[in-house]
């Protein structure tokens, strides 16, 4: 008799263990999804549009929560965003903010100007070959460019970026380890 009772207890404890394991996996998946969707996200850089600042296949962490709720977009920020329809792309982009709403942006003689002042852009390895503008950034939109100015599809090609398309701001690069650190300007 005792053996049958021990078997039932073992079966119950095995079933309980399996249910607890499933519960843990479901909770972990849900927390991971919430964190990635609303708080922070790891990204792999697929293109060279941000060279030399961010290399191909670098891994970065993007802040999606604190940035959108407690801070605002600033010139020089490196942001991740859904491209506007005029970009004819579906994958998120990563670019540097150059102009805010109301700013006048112009590129002339290989130099970028915002509101008539030349930008100091030590992160750009090769200045833009083409002149652009001047244009005034409309309310609710941004002007963004890749650091690899001559090999970047950005606001000069597809126009202004609606601020609501911004999904986050880069926090830091975590891979490769020898380049670990902030991506601040």
Z-matrix of the N, CA and C atoms (Angstrom, degrees):
N
C 1 1.438
C 2 1.514 1 112.02
N 3 1.311 2 116.38 1 -42.48
C 4 1.456 3 119.50 2 -178.15
C 5 1.514 4 111.45 3 -63.49
N 6 1.321 5 118.59 4 -32.79
C 7 1.463 6 121.17 5 -179.29
C 8 1.526 7 110.62 6 -65.80
N 9 1.317 8 118.60 7 -39.71
C 10 1.469 9 121.64 8 178.82
C 11 1.519 10 110.01 9 -65.10
N 12 1.327 11 117.65 10 -39.62
C 13 1.468 12 121.78 11 177.74
C 14 1.518 13 111.17 12 -65.58
N 15 1.358 14 116.30 13 -40.09
C 16 1.465 15 119.99 14 178.54
C 17 1.525 16 111.23 15 -64.82
N 18 1.336 17 117.25 16 -37.75
C 19 1.470 18 121.50 17 179.33
C 20 1.527 19 109.41 18 -65.12
N 21 1.342 20 116.97 19 -43.91
C 22 1.464 21 120.06 20 179.39
C 23 1.528 22 110.59 21 -63.54
N 24 1.333 23 117.94 22 -41.27
C 25 1.466 24 121.21 23 178.32
C 26 1.524 25 109.93 24 -63.14
N 27 1.325 26 116.96 25 -40.81
C 28 1.461 27 121.18 26 179.44
C 29 1.523 28 110.36 27 -65.54
N 30 1.330 29 116.63 28 -42.29
C 31 1.469 30 120.46 29 178.15
C 32 1.521 31 110.56 30 -62.89
N 33 1.353 32 116.50 31 -43.54
C 34 1.464 33 120.61 32 179.46
C 35 1.522 34 110.80 33 -64.03
N 36 1.327 35 117.50 34 -43.26
C 37 1.462 36 119.50 35 -179.32
C 38 1.532 37 110.67 36 -69.29
N 39 1.324 38 118.17 37 -32.82
C 40 1.466 39 121.54 38 175.85
C 41 1.516 40 111.13 39 -67.39
N 42 1.329 41 116.95 40 -42.22
C 43 1.469 42 121.43 41 178.02
C 44 1.523 43 110.10 42 -66.55
N 45 1.337 44 116.51 43 -41.42
C 46 1.463 45 120.69 44 178.25
C 47 1.534 46 110.31 45 -62.22
N 48 1.332 47 115.88 46 -43.85
C 49 1.472 48 120.33 47 178.01
C 50 1.533 49 110.82 48 -59.35
N 51 1.331 50 116.28 49 -44.71
C 52 1.464 51 120.64 50 -179.72
C 53 1.527 52 110.72 51 -63.75
N 54 1.318 53 118.10 52 -42.78
C 55 1.463 54 121.23 53 177.65
C 56 1.529 55 111.29 54 -63.66
N 57 1.323 56 117.46 55 -42.15
C 58 1.466 57 120.91 56 178.38
C 59 1.524 58 110.85 57 -64.78
N 60 1.323 59 116.87 58 -38.94
C 61 1.460 60 121.10 59 177.98
C 62 1.530 61 110.56 60 -63.91
N 63 1.322 62 117.46 61 -44.44
C 64 1.472 63 121.62 62 178.03
C 65 1.526 64 109.91 63 -62.53
N 66 1.326 65 116.15 64 -42.02
C 67 1.461 66 120.85 65 178.82
C 68 1.533 67 110.80 66 -61.01
N 69 1.306 68 117.38 67 -44.42
C 70 1.463 69 121.78 68 179.25
C 71 1.529 70 110.95 69 -62.36
N 72 1.324 71 116.65 70 -44.34
C 73 1.469 72 121.04 71 -179.96
C 74 1.526 73 110.32 72 -63.64
N 75 1.330 74 117.74 73 -43.73
C 76 1.469 75 121.36 74 179.81
C 77 1.528 76 110.36 75 -63.36
N 78 1.312 77 117.48 76 -45.23
C 79 1.467 78 121.15 77 179.12
C 80 1.531 79 110.46 78 -63.30
N 81 1.313 80 117.24 79 -44.13
C 82 1.471 81 120.55 80 179.04
C 83 1.527 82 110.99 81 -62.08
N 84 1.327 83 117.26 82 -41.99
C 85 1.463 84 121.09 83 178.27
C 86 1.527 85 110.47 84 -62.87
N 87 1.335 86 115.99 85 -45.40
C 88 1.471 87 120.33 86 -179.04
C 89 1.530 88 111.00 87 -63.29
N 90 1.320 89 117.38 88 -44.95
C 91 1.470 90 120.72 89 177.91
C 92 1.521 91 111.24 90 -62.45
N 93 1.311 92 116.63 91 -42.02
C 94 1.464 93 120.76 92 178.70
C 95 1.523 94 110.41 93 -62.12
N 96 1.321 95 116.86 94 -43.43
C 97 1.459 96 120.54 95 179.77
C 98 1.530 97 111.10 96 -63.49
N 99 1.327 98 116.94 97 -44.38
C 100 1.462 99 121.22 98 179.27
C 101 1.530 100 110.13 99 -62.78
N 102 1.323 101 117.25 100 -46.02
C 103 1.469 102 121.18 101 179.67
C 104 1.524 103 110.51 102 -59.66
N 105 1.319 104 117.55 103 -47.67
C 106 1.469 105 121.55 104 -176.44
C 107 1.529 106 111.24 105 -69.35
N 108 1.301 107 117.61 106 -36.89
C 109 1.459 108 121.16 107 -177.35
C 110 1.521 109 112.51 108 -76.70
N 111 1.334 110 117.94 109 -38.40
C 112 1.462 111 120.13 110 -170.32
C 113 1.520 112 116.10 111 -119.29
N 114 1.321 113 120.29 112 -15.00
C 115 1.464 114 120.10 113 -172.01
C 116 1.526 115 111.86 114 -116.35
N 117 1.307 116 118.23 115 -71.47
C 118 1.465 117 121.88 116 178.78
C 119 1.515 118 109.08 117 -137.97
N 120 1.332 119 114.36 118 154.68
C 121 1.456 120 119.19 119 -179.28
C 122 1.519 121 109.38 120 -143.78
N 123 1.318 122 115.37 121 137.95
C 124 1.459 123 121.04 122 173.05
C 125 1.526 124 107.71 123 -87.10
N 126 1.318 125 116.35 124 137.90
C 127 1.466 126 122.00 125 -179.25
C 128 1.515 127 110.03 126 -132.24
N 129 1.338 128 115.28 127 147.55
C 130 1.460 129 122.37 128 172.32
C 131 1.526 130 106.20 129 -106.99
N 132 1.320 131 117.44 130 133.28
C 133 1.463 132 121.79 131 -177.70
C 134 1.529 133 109.14 132 -83.13
N 135 1.362 134 116.86 133 117.35
C 136 1.465 135 120.43 134 -174.04
C 137 1.531 136 115.34 135 -92.27
N 138 1.346 137 117.92 136 -13.58
C 139 1.468 138 119.67 137 -175.47
C 140 1.517 139 110.87 138 -132.33
N 141 1.309 140 114.88 139 171.75
C 142 1.464 141 121.08 140 179.91
C 143 1.512 142 113.98 141 -97.97
N 144 1.328 143 118.70 142 18.72
C 145 1.463 144 120.37 143 -175.83
C 146 1.528 145 113.43 144 -68.05
N 147 1.326 146 118.00 145 -17.62
C 148 1.466 147 120.50 146 -179.85
C 149 1.530 148 112.57 147 -108.66
N 150 1.337 149 116.87 148 13.40
C 151 1.468 150 119.78 149 175.11
C 152 1.525 151 109.20 150 -62.68
N 153 1.278 152 121.10 151 144.73
C 154 1.452 153 128.83 152 0.92
C 155 1.532 154 114.34 153 -88.75
N 156 1.345 155 117.33 154 -2.98
C 157 1.466 156 120.23 155 -176.30
C 158 1.517 157 112.07 156 -61.30
N 159 1.321 158 115.91 157 -47.76
C 160 1.466 159 121.65 158 -179.28
C 161 1.523 160 107.62 159 -124.77
N 162 1.313 161 115.68 160 124.76
C 163 1.458 162 121.97 161 -177.85
C 164 1.528 163 111.27 162 -86.87
N 165 1.316 164 115.68 163 159.33
C 166 1.465 165 120.47 164 173.66
C 167 1.524 166 109.49 165 -56.04
N 168 1.305 167 116.21 166 137.30
C 169 1.463 168 125.16 167 178.03
C 170 1.531 169 114.32 168 70.30
N 171 1.327 170 119.03 169 6.55
C 172 1.459 171 119.73 170 171.14
C 173 1.521 172 107.98 171 -61.82
N 174 1.330 173 115.49 172 152.55
C 175 1.463 174 120.93 173 176.00
C 176 1.518 175 108.12 174 -112.21
N 177 1.321 176 115.33 175 130.86
C 178 1.461 177 120.27 176 -177.73
C 179 1.530 178 109.64 177 -127.36
N 180 1.333 179 114.65 178 161.00
C 181 1.457 180 121.80 179 173.45
C 182 1.526 181 107.18 180 -109.84
N 183 1.331 182 115.51 181 131.05
C 184 1.462 183 122.55 182 -178.35
C 185 1.525 184 109.14 183 -111.88
N 186 1.329 185 116.12 184 127.01
C 187 1.462 186 122.89 185 175.86
C 188 1.520 187 108.41 186 -84.09
N 189 1.328 188 116.44 187 118.89
C 190 1.459 189 121.12 188 -179.24
C 191 1.527 190 112.49 189 -109.34
N 192 1.313 191 117.81 190 -12.84
C 193 1.455 192 120.38 191 -173.04
C 194 1.525 193 112.55 192 -104.48
N 195 1.320 194 116.93 193 -63.83
C 196 1.464 195 121.38 194 -174.24
C 197 1.521 196 111.36 195 -63.49
N 198 1.316 197 115.99 196 -41.06
C 199 1.458 198 121.37 197 179.97
C 200 1.526 199 111.06 198 -58.07
N 201 1.324 200 117.51 199 -46.56
C 202 1.468 201 120.65 200 -175.15
C 203 1.531 202 112.32 201 -76.09
N 204 1.310 203 118.36 202 -22.87
C 205 1.456 204 119.95 203 -175.23
C 206 1.521 205 113.59 204 -103.45
N 207 1.314 206 117.61 205 -29.16
C 208 1.462 207 119.80 206 -171.85
C 209 1.531 208 113.88 207 -122.31
N 210 1.307 209 117.32 208 1.21
C 211 1.457 210 120.30 209 -176.59
C 212 1.513 211 108.23 210 -141.73
N 213 1.303 212 116.64 211 173.80
C 214 1.455 213 120.52 212 176.83
C 215 1.519 214 109.57 213 -130.33
N 216 1.303 215 115.26 214 163.03
C 217 1.463 216 121.03 215 179.04
C 218 1.522 217 108.44 216 -68.04
N 219 1.324 218 115.30 217 135.79
C 220 1.461 219 121.19 218 178.45
C 221 1.520 220 109.79 219 -126.17
N 222 1.326 221 117.20 220 152.10
C 223 1.469 222 119.17 221 174.81
C 224 1.530 223 109.84 222 -56.26
N 225 1.310 224 115.54 223 137.45
C 226 1.460 225 121.10 224 -179.29
C 227 1.516 226 113.80 225 94.85
N 228 1.341 227 117.82 226 -17.55
C 229 1.462 228 120.18 227 177.39
C 230 1.523 229 110.07 228 -61.52
N 231 1.309 230 116.13 229 142.51
C 232 1.463 231 121.50 230 171.77
C 233 1.520 232 105.72 231 -100.16
N 234 1.332 233 115.16 232 117.38
C 235 1.455 234 120.59 233 -172.52
C 236 1.528 235 111.36 234 -118.53
N 237 1.319 236 114.89 235 157.82
C 238 1.461 237 122.94 236 172.96
C 239 1.521 238 105.95 237 -111.81
N 240 1.334 239 116.30 238 138.15
C 241 1.454 240 119.57 239 -175.76
C 242 1.520 241 112.07 240 -154.64
N 243 1.333 242 113.89 241 159.39
C 244 1.460 243 121.03 242 171.06
C 245 1.519 244 106.24 243 -78.27
N 246 1.319 245 118.45 244 127.04
C 247 1.463 246 119.19 245 -177.89
C 248 1.529 247 111.21 246 -67.55
N 249 1.333 248 116.06 247 148.22
C 250 1.469 249 117.90 248 176.13
C 251 1.525 250 109.77 249 -67.19
N 252 1.324 251 116.35 250 162.09
C 253 1.463 252 121.11 251 -178.13
C 254 1.525 253 112.00 252 -57.01
N 255 1.332 254 117.21 253 -32.29
C 256 1.468 255 120.99 254 -178.37
C 257 1.531 256 112.64 255 -67.07
N 258 1.335 257 117.43 256 -14.20
C 259 1.474 258 120.78 257 178.45
C 260 1.522 259 111.33 258 -82.07
N 261 1.342 260 117.04 259 -12.91
C 262 1.471 261 121.87 260 179.75
C 263 1.530 262 111.65 261 51.49
N 264 1.327 263 116.27 262 47.56
C 265 1.466 264 122.28 263 -179.98
C 266 1.523 265 108.68 264 -139.85
N 267 1.320 266 115.31 265 156.21
C 268 1.461 267 119.79 266 179.65
C 269 1.524 268 112.41 267 -114.86
N 270 1.312 269 118.06 268 -26.22
C 271 1.459 270 121.53 269 180.00
C 272 1.526 271 110.19 270 -79.34
N 273 1.333 272 116.95 271 146.50
C 274 1.458 273 121.10 272 178.25
C 275 1.519 274 111.09 273 -59.19
N 276 1.338 275 115.82 274 150.29
C 277 1.464 276 123.64 275 176.63
C 278 1.522 277 109.02 276 -108.21
N 279 1.327 278 115.42 277 161.08
C 280 1.456 279 122.16 278 171.52
C 281 1.525 280 107.05 279 -131.95
N 282 1.334 281 115.99 280 125.01
C 283 1.468 282 122.35 281 -177.40
C 284 1.518 283 109.46 282 -147.88
N 285 1.338 284 114.83 283 172.04
C 286 1.458 285 121.51 284 177.68
C 287 1.537 286 109.37 285 -100.58
N 288 1.321 287 115.89 286 136.94
C 289 1.464 288 121.02 287 177.21
C 290 1.519 289 108.64 288 -74.65
N 291 1.333 290 116.15 289 125.86
C 292 1.463 291 121.74 290 178.71
C 293 1.522 292 110.68 291 -110.28
N 294 1.339 293 116.85 292 -42.04
C 295 1.455 294 120.19 293 -177.69
C 296 1.512 295 113.12 294 -129.50
N 297 1.323 296 116.20 295 138.84
C 298 1.452 297 123.97 296 177.04
C 299 1.531 298 109.38 297 -100.27
N 300 1.343 299 118.18 298 169.69
C 301 1.459 300 119.62 299 178.30
C 302 1.535 301 111.43 300 -53.86
N 303 1.337 302 114.78 301 131.33
C 304 1.459 303 121.04 302 179.94
C 305 1.514 304 114.48 303 91.56
N 306 1.344 305 118.40 304 -14.97
C 307 1.466 306 121.42 305 179.45
C 308 1.522 307 110.79 306 -73.28
N 309 1.337 308 115.66 307 145.22
C 310 1.465 309 121.32 308 172.53
C 311 1.530 310 107.41 309 -99.90
N 312 1.336 311 115.75 310 119.66
C 313 1.468 312 121.87 311 -176.98
C 314 1.522 313 108.87 312 -111.60
N 315 1.330 314 114.49 313 136.76
C 316 1.465 315 120.10 314 179.46
C 317 1.530 316 108.96 315 -151.01
N 318 1.322 317 114.81 316 144.80
C 319 1.464 318 120.77 317 171.26
C 320 1.521 319 106.10 318 -121.46
N 321 1.323 320 115.21 319 120.65
C 322 1.464 321 119.48 320 175.48
C 323 1.520 322 108.94 321 -143.78
N 324 1.308 323 114.45 322 142.40
C 325 1.476 324 121.14 323 -178.72
C 326 1.529 325 111.67 324 51.24
N 327 1.330 326 116.58 325 42.55
C 328 1.473 327 124.18 326 175.55
C 329 1.530 328 113.49 327 68.77
N 330 1.312 329 117.86 328 13.86
C 331 1.458 330 121.60 329 -178.76
C 332 1.528 331 109.50 330 -121.32
N 333 1.347 332 116.93 331 137.24
C 334 1.455 333 122.23 332 177.40
C 335 1.527 334 109.28 333 -92.04
N 336 1.333 335 115.31 334 131.72
C 337 1.465 336 122.06 335 178.76
C 338 1.518 337 109.39 336 -121.05
N 339 1.315 338 115.92 337 138.19
C 340 1.455 339 122.23 338 172.14
C 341 1.514 340 106.95 339 -125.46
N 342 1.328 341 115.01 340 120.60
C 343 1.467 342 121.81 341 -177.30
C 344 1.527 343 111.61 342 55.58
N 345 1.332 344 115.40 343 38.10
C 346 1.458 345 121.36 344 176.28
C 347 1.518 346 115.56 345 82.31
N 348 1.331 347 117.98 346 -3.67
C 349 1.475 348 121.37 347 -178.84
C 350 1.520 349 109.68 348 -106.07
N 351 1.333 350 115.68 349 131.39
C 352 1.462 351 120.72 350 177.97
C 353 1.525 352 109.60 351 -66.40
N 354 1.330 353 115.97 352 134.29
C 355 1.461 354 120.39 353 177.20
C 356 1.521 355 110.52 354 -82.03
N 357 1.315 356 115.96 355 140.22
C 358 1.458 357 121.32 356 169.54
C 359 1.519 358 105.65 357 -87.66
N 360 1.322 359 116.57 358 112.58
C 361 1.459 360 121.20 359 -174.91
C 362 1.532 361 111.15 360 -124.00
N 363 1.317 362 117.85 361 72.81
C 364 1.469 363 120.37 362 -178.95
C 365 1.525 364 112.94 363 -66.98
N 366 1.322 365 117.93 364 -16.84
C 367 1.463 366 123.12 365 -179.36
C 368 1.526 367 112.51 366 -80.63
N 369 1.326 368 118.57 367 -8.84
C 370 1.460 369 122.44 368 -179.69
C 371 1.525 370 108.29 369 -95.37
N 372 1.340 371 116.42 370 122.06
C 373 1.469 372 118.98 371 -178.66
C 374 1.526 373 112.11 372 -83.88
N 375 1.336 374 116.61 373 -27.55
C 376 1.457 375 120.20 374 -179.37
C 377 1.528 376 107.78 375 -137.09
N 378 1.314 377 116.25 376 120.79
C 379 1.463 378 121.37 377 -179.92
C 380 1.523 379 110.78 378 -64.20
N 381 1.327 380 115.95 379 156.66
C 382 1.456 381 121.75 380 -179.99
C 383 1.526 382 110.68 381 -61.39
N 384 1.319 383 115.44 382 134.32
C 385 1.470 384 120.75 383 -179.69
C 386 1.516 385 112.10 384 -78.46
N 387 1.338 386 117.06 385 -25.59
C 388 1.457 387 121.09 386 -173.31
C 389 1.522 388 111.76 387 -110.88
N 390 1.319 389 115.23 388 146.66
C 391 1.454 390 120.27 389 172.59
C 392 1.522 391 108.70 390 -76.02
N 393 1.330 392 115.47 391 156.42
C 394 1.458 393 120.69 392 -179.77
C 395 1.522 394 108.29 393 -152.36
N 396 1.323 395 116.35 394 141.76
C 397 1.455 396 121.26 395 173.22
C 398 1.516 397 113.37 396 79.17
N 399 1.294 398 115.45 397 -161.56
C 400 1.462 399 128.75 398 10.44
C 401 1.528 400 112.57 399 -77.47
N 402 1.333 401 114.19 400 149.51
C 403 1.457 402 122.37 401 174.63
C 404 1.524 403 108.17 402 -132.79
N 405 1.321 404 115.79 403 151.24
C 406 1.463 405 120.96 404 175.24
C 407 1.523 406 107.05 405 -106.70
N 408 1.322 407 115.63 406 128.42
C 409 1.465 408 121.37 407 -178.39
C 410 1.525 409 108.57 408 -72.28
N 411 1.337 410 117.21 409 122.86
C 412 1.473 411 120.23 410 -179.86
C 413 1.531 412 112.35 411 -67.69
N 414 1.327 413 115.30 412 159.59
C 415 1.459 414 120.78 413 175.44
C 416 1.529 415 109.28 414 -58.82
N 417 1.325 416 116.40 415 140.73
C 418 1.459 417 121.49 416 177.65
C 419 1.516 418 113.59 417 80.03
N 420 1.351 419 117.77 418 8.31
C 421 1.462 420 120.56 419 -178.19
C 422 1.531 421 110.98 420 -134.55
N 423 1.327 422 114.23 421 166.50
C 424 1.465 423 122.07 422 179.69
C 425 1.525 424 109.63 423 -128.52
N 426 1.326 425 115.18 424 159.67
C 427 1.461 426 121.60 425 170.94
C 428 1.522 427 105.80 426 -113.46
N 429 1.336 428 117.01 427 120.49
C 430 1.465 429 121.55 428 -176.68
C 431 1.524 430 110.35 429 -124.82
N 432 1.328 431 115.37 430 149.05
C 433 1.470 432 120.81 431 176.03
C 434 1.527 433 109.23 432 -141.95
N 435 1.331 434 114.73 433 151.69
C 436 1.452 435 120.10 434 172.39
C 437 1.517 436 109.56 435 -78.55
N 438 1.324 437 117.21 436 153.06
C 439 1.473 438 120.73 437 177.64
C 440 1.517 439 111.84 438 -68.75
N 441 1.316 440 117.37 439 -24.68
C 442 1.461 441 122.89 440 176.25
C 443 1.530 442 106.41 441 -87.67
N 444 1.317 443 115.40 442 71.31
C 445 1.463 444 123.19 443 -165.77
C 446 1.522 445 114.88 444 -52.05
N 447 1.287 446 118.92 445 -35.52
C 448 1.463 447 120.72 446 -176.62
C 449 1.520 448 113.37 447 -90.75
N 450 1.328 449 116.87 448 0.58
C 451 1.465 450 121.59 449 178.60
C 452 1.523 451 110.54 450 -138.05
N 453 1.327 452 115.53 451 47.94
C 454 1.455 453 120.35 452 -177.95
C 455 1.520 454 109.59 453 -140.84
N 456 1.333 455 115.76 454 126.00
C 457 1.459 456 120.15 455 169.75
C 458 1.521 457 106.37 456 -84.60
N 459 1.312 458 116.29 457 117.39
C 460 1.456 459 120.00 458 -174.44
C 461 1.523 460 109.73 459 -149.31
N 462 1.311 461 117.64 460 -158.38
C 463 1.462 462 120.99 461 -176.08
C 464 1.518 463 113.42 462 -57.84
N 465 1.313 464 118.04 463 -25.17
C 466 1.471 465 120.22 464 177.21
C 467 1.520 466 111.09 465 -67.47
N 468 1.325 467 117.38 466 -24.47
C 469 1.468 468 122.43 467 -177.88
C 470 1.534 469 110.82 468 -97.86
N 471 1.346 470 117.02 469 -52.46
C 472 1.460 471 120.48 470 -171.50
C 473 1.523 472 114.73 471 -108.06
N 474 1.318 473 117.71 472 3.76
C 475 1.463 474 120.20 473 174.08
C 476 1.515 475 113.98 474 96.37
N 477 1.304 476 115.00 475 -163.17
C 478 1.463 477 121.47 476 -174.81
C 479 1.524 478 111.62 477 -76.59
N 480 1.323 479 114.79 478 155.96
C 481 1.463 480 122.10 479 -179.70
C 482 1.522 481 109.34 480 -104.82
N 483 1.335 482 118.13 481 119.69
C 484 1.469 483 119.52 482 174.57
C 485 1.536 484 109.94 483 -61.34
N 486 1.322 485 116.01 484 131.92
C 487 1.472 486 120.12 485 -178.28
C 488 1.521 487 111.34 486 -57.27
N 489 1.328 488 117.75 487 -33.22
C 490 1.473 489 119.12 488 -178.83
C 491 1.525 490 112.70 489 -66.90
N 492 1.336 491 118.35 490 -12.63
C 493 1.463 492 121.22 491 177.02
C 494 1.531 493 112.72 492 -80.06
N 495 1.330 494 117.18 493 -13.44
C 496 1.462 495 120.75 494 -179.42
C 497 1.519 496 108.77 495 -69.85
N 498 1.346 497 116.18 496 125.59
C 499 1.463 498 120.08 497 179.56
C 500 1.519 499 112.77 498 -103.91
N 501 1.342 500 117.60 499 -17.77
C 502 1.453 501 119.09 500 178.58
C 503 1.508 502 112.67 501 177.47
N 504 1.329 503 114.37 502 174.20
C 505 1.464 504 122.44 503 178.15
C 506 1.527 505 108.12 504 -122.25
N 507 1.324 506 115.63 505 140.72
C 508 1.462 507 118.73 506 -179.17
C 509 1.522 508 109.93 507 -66.10
N 510 1.319 509 115.00 508 138.38
C 511 1.465 510 120.78 509 176.00
C 512 1.522 511 110.49 510 -97.17
N 513 1.334 512 115.80 511 -54.70
C 514 1.462 513 119.35 512 -178.55
C 515 1.518 514 110.48 513 -164.23
N 516 1.319 515 114.20 514 164.82
C 517 1.462 516 122.15 515 174.68
C 518 1.523 517 106.28 516 -95.98
N 519 1.336 518 116.71 517 132.13
C 520 1.459 519 119.60 518 178.36
C 521 1.524 520 113.08 519 -112.69
N 522 1.337 521 116.62 520 -7.93
C 523 1.460 522 119.76 521 177.48
C 524 1.503 523 109.60 522 -149.35
N 525 1.295 524 119.79 523 134.52
C 526 1.456 525 128.34 524 5.33
C 527 1.536 526 111.25 525 -74.52
N 528 1.304 527 114.50 526 153.03
C 529 1.461 528 120.47 527 -175.03
C 530 1.521 529 113.21 528 -58.19
N 531 1.331 530 117.89 529 -32.51
C 532 1.467 531 118.98 530 -178.92
C 533 1.533 532 112.27 531 -72.57
N 534 1.339 533 118.07 532 -6.48
C 535 1.460 534 122.34 533 174.30
C 536 1.528 535 111.61 534 -118.79
N 537 1.329 536 116.29 535 17.44
C 538 1.463 537 121.41 536 -179.90
C 539 1.530 538 109.38 537 -58.06
N 540 1.322 539 116.68 538 134.82
C 541 1.455 540 119.24 539 174.23
C 542 1.511 541 113.02 540 146.26
N 543 1.310 542 113.70 541 -175.09
C 544 1.460 543 122.70 542 -175.99
C 545 1.526 544 111.57 543 -67.68
N 546 1.325 545 115.48 544 150.03
C 547 1.463 546 121.71 545 174.95
C 548 1.523 547 109.92 546 -107.57
N 549 1.314 548 117.05 547 16.59
C 550 1.473 549 120.84 548 -179.91
C 551 1.526 550 109.59 549 -62.21
N 552 1.320 551 113.92 550 154.00
C 553 1.464 552 120.53 551 -176.81
C 554 1.495 553 114.51 552 -61.92
